[in-house]
Amino acid sequence: MTDEAAQPAPPRTMDSTIASLQDQIDQLTSTLEHHQRLFERLRAQGVLTAGEPDDERAP
């Protein structure tokens, strides 16, 4: 019986690499959007004032 974890991973194709990177980008974008909504709610509640912390990079 062979240990499947010890088997080498199959070589990745360019398409699978691109798909994996796109998935990571989508996850990061979703997280950033969630954090933006959270900051907006905190500002609306008066818990976070304008300029803290994400407005530092705003134009």
Residue frames relative to the residue before (quaternion, step in Angstrom):
aa qw qx qy qz dx dy dz
M 1.0000 0.0000 0.0000 0.0000 0.00 0.00 0.00
T 0.2621 -0.7886 0.5431 0.1204 3.55 -0.79 1.03
D 0.4257 -0.6727 0.5407 0.2721 3.53 -1.09 0.71
E 0.3959 -0.7512 0.4764 0.2281 3.59 -0.52 1.18
A 0.6143 0.5564 -0.3568 0.4309 3.59 1.07 -0.62
A 0.6594 0.5146 -0.3082 0.4532 3.58 1.14 -0.55
Q 0.5336 0.6271 -0.4049 0.3975 3.58 1.24 -0.26
P 0.4803 -0.6583 0.4796 0.3255 3.61 -0.94 0.75
A 0.5234 -0.6270 0.4756 0.3267 3.54 -1.12 0.73
P 0.5239 -0.6205 0.4633 0.3548 3.59 -1.03 0.67
P 0.5788 -0.5897 0.4139 0.3820 3.59 -1.05 0.61
R 0.4105 -0.7106 0.5181 0.2411 3.55 -1.02 0.82
T 0.3498 -0.7072 0.5726 0.2229 3.51 -1.09 0.74
M 0.6603 -0.4867 0.3775 0.4297 3.55 -1.24 0.29
D 0.6568 0.5179 -0.3167 0.4473 3.60 0.94 -0.85
S 0.6772 0.4769 -0.3129 0.4649 3.60 0.91 -0.80
T 0.6180 0.5328 -0.3398 0.4676 3.57 1.10 -0.66
I 0.6536 0.5002 -0.3062 0.4783 3.57 0.95 -0.88
A 0.6528 0.5107 -0.3172 0.4609 3.59 0.92 -0.86
S 0.6478 0.5138 -0.3160 0.4653 3.58 1.00 -0.80
L 0.6606 0.4957 -0.3028 0.4757 3.57 0.95 -0.85
Q 0.6427 0.5147 -0.3264 0.4642 3.59 0.98 -0.79
D 0.6241 0.5325 -0.3339 0.4643 3.58 1.04 -0.75
Q 0.6535 0.5028 -0.3103 0.4732 3.59 0.97 -0.82
I 0.6315 0.5218 -0.3249 0.4726 3.58 1.02 -0.81
D 0.6562 0.5142 -0.3093 0.4575 3.59 0.93 -0.90
Q 0.6539 0.5070 -0.3137 0.4658 3.59 0.98 -0.83
L 0.6576 0.5017 -0.3090 0.4695 3.59 0.95 -0.84
T 0.6397 0.5246 -0.3197 0.4620 3.56 0.98 -0.85
S 0.6481 0.5183 -0.3109 0.4634 3.57 0.96 -0.86
T 0.6544 0.5070 -0.3067 0.4697 3.57 0.97 -0.86
L 0.6580 0.5062 -0.3108 0.4628 3.58 0.93 -0.86
E 0.6430 0.5130 -0.3217 0.4690 3.59 0.98 -0.81
H 0.6306 0.5261 -0.3282 0.4668 3.58 1.01 -0.81
H 0.6716 0.4913 -0.3011 0.4658 3.60 0.90 -0.90
Q 0.6211 0.5366 -0.3442 0.4559 3.59 1.02 -0.74
R 0.6570 0.4941 -0.3114 0.4767 3.59 0.94 -0.87
L 0.6270 0.5366 -0.3329 0.4561 3.58 1.02 -0.78
F 0.6594 0.4954 -0.3103 0.4728 3.60 0.90 -0.90
E 0.6418 0.5238 -0.3270 0.4546 3.59 0.97 -0.80
R 0.6543 0.4975 -0.3149 0.4745 3.60 0.98 -0.80
L 0.6496 0.5154 -0.3202 0.4580 3.58 0.96 -0.83
R 0.6401 0.5033 -0.3250 0.4809 3.58 1.02 -0.74
A 0.6510 0.5211 -0.3186 0.4508 3.59 0.94 -0.87
Q 0.6922 0.4519 -0.2677 0.4950 3.59 1.11 -0.65
G 0.4973 -0.6748 0.4139 0.3550 3.58 1.27 -0.17
V 0.4585 0.6895 -0.4437 0.3428 3.57 1.25 0.15
L 0.7717 0.2062 -0.0910 0.5947 3.56 1.09 -0.77
T 0.2860 -0.7711 0.5427 0.1705 3.56 -0.70 1.03
A 0.6465 -0.5083 0.3867 0.4172 3.55 -1.23 0.41
G 0.7448 0.3684 -0.2914 0.4740 3.54 -1.00 0.86
E 0.7097 0.3884 -0.2507 0.5317 3.59 1.26 -0.07
P 0.6820 -0.4625 -0.5630 0.0634 1.76 -1.25 2.05
D 0.6343 0.6051 -0.3278 0.3522 3.58 1.15 -0.46
D 0.5843 0.5947 -0.3883 0.3926 3.62 1.16 -0.19
E 0.4402 0.7168 -0.4505 0.2992 3.59 1.24 -0.15
R 0.7402 0.3928 -0.2195 0.4996 3.59 1.07 -0.70
A 0.4529 0.6987 -0.4532 0.3183 3.59 1.24 -0.09
P 0.5242 -0.6517 0.4459 0.3189 3.60 -1.02 0.77
